Amino acid sequence: MAELITTPNLPDPDGFYEELLAAHDGLSKAESDALNARLILLLANHIGDRRALSQALTAARRVGSEAGSKAP
């Protein structure tokens, strides 16, 4: 099983980010949330490594909680 890659590993990350934002253009909040859920499940299926997916969930939650705990 592979370890989760957390260092930059995506060619043209800005291009992907633009494409991701464009995919959400014109969608309601509910539609955007559903798109994100479908995208996550498609990518999880593609990755297919349960350990790496668990590490990703842990890392994403940790980063989210760190961002939420910082008061301006």
Secondary structure as GFF3:
##gff-version 3
##sequence-region A 1 72
A	DSSP	alpha_helix	13	24	.	.	.	ID=ss1
A	DSSP	alpha_helix	29	47	.	.	.	ID=ss2
A	DSSP	alpha_helix	50	69	.	.	.	ID=ss3
###
